[in-house]
Amino acid sequence: MESDIRLGKIFGIEIYISYSWFIIFALVTFALAFGFFPQQFPDHSVGSNVAIGLFSSALFFASLLFHEMSHSLVANRNNIPVKKITLFIFGGMSQMSEEPKDPRAEFKMALAGPASSLFLAGAFLVLFRALLASGITSEYFAAFFWLAQINLMLAIFNLAPGFPLDGGRVLRAAVWSATGDFERATNIAAKGGQVVAFLLIGFGILLFLGGNIGGIWLILIGWFLNQSAVGSFRQVMLQHTLADVSVHNIMSHEVTTVEPDTTLEDLVNHFFLRHRFGRFPVMGGDELMGIVTLHDIKDVPRQDWATVTAGEIIEPIDETMTIGENEPAIKALLKMAGEGAGHLLVINNGHLVGLVTKTDIMGLIRVRGELDL
Ligand SMILES: [Zn+2]
C-alpha cells in the first residue's frame, strides 16, 4: 500500500497510518471539541475545547495502537508472524503473513487486544480518580474520563463474535478447538461477522431515521465489517485450497522469450499480437537479460520500429516480476493481485525456468472447488 505513511518501528513491527486515518482523526477531534466537551464546559472558549479535543483524540489513537501492538506482540510470541500494523479509518489492523497454526495461539492473540483496551479503560479511570482526589483542577482531567469510557466501548465492540473482529477470532478458535475443523470454524465465525454487520447496519438505520446523524457511522462500520467478513473468508479458503500447491506444480515450463536483436516490428507482429502478453523476457543465450513491455514500445516512434531492437529498450528485471519455483502458489497469486500483473516469471537459482499465470491458478482453484478437493 503506497498510500500509507510509515510512522516508525516498535519492537520490530512497522507502524503505518493510512491517509483515511486523518479523516477519522479530524472527525473524532471535531465531535469532542464541538459536541462532547462544550456540554461539560459550556463556559469555556472554543480554543480551549479544541485543545482538549486534540489531546483526547491523540491519546485515543495511542490507545488504538496499544490495542494493535498487544495483538501483534502476543502473535509473534506464538509463532504467528506480524511485521506490520496499519491504522486506518476503522481503527487498526495487524497484518499477519499467515494464519495461526493452532487454536490456542489464535485464542491468545485475539484476546490480547480487548484485554489491553480493558486495561487502558481501568488505567484511565484510576488516573482520573487520582487526579480529582489530588485537589488540582484542570479541564484536561475530563479527557481521561472520556478515554476510560471509549476504551471500554472498544473492548466490548471488539468482542462481538464476528470474524474478523477479535471476538470472531475467539469464536473461530473455540469451534476449531472443539471440532478440529479449521474450514468449518472459519465459516461459522465469518457468518457471525455478517450477522454482527447486519445488526450494526440495522441499528444505524434506526438511529438515522430517528434523527441521529451518528447512525451513518454505524452503517459504514457495518458495511465495512460485512465486506471484510466475506473477503477474509475467501482468502482463508483460498489459502487452504492452495496449501499444498507450489509454483513448480502449476507453472508452464515453456516460456516465449525474445532475443535482444529482435526488432520492434518483429516483436509487435510475432510476439505481442500473437501471444497477447504485456511483456516478454529477453534472453541472451542462457542468460535472462531483462524484459520488454508494450509500454516501452509505444514510447518509440513508429517509423523507428524496423531498426530499434529489443536490447535497446530492455528494462531490468525486478523482484515484483518474479517468483521462486518452490514458493507456494498462493504467494504468487497474492503477488500478482498486489502488482496488478497477469503473470510472473519463475526463477530458480537465477535462471528462468517457467511462467505462472493468474489464469492457471484460478483454473486450478475452480477445478479443485468443483471436485471438492
Ligand atoms: Zn483487536
Boltz pocket constraint, residues with backbone or C-beta under 6 A from the ligand:
constraints:
  - pocket:
      binder: B
      contacts: [[A, 67], [A, 71], [A, 110], [A, 113], [A, 114], [A, 158], [A, 166]]
      max_distance: 6.0
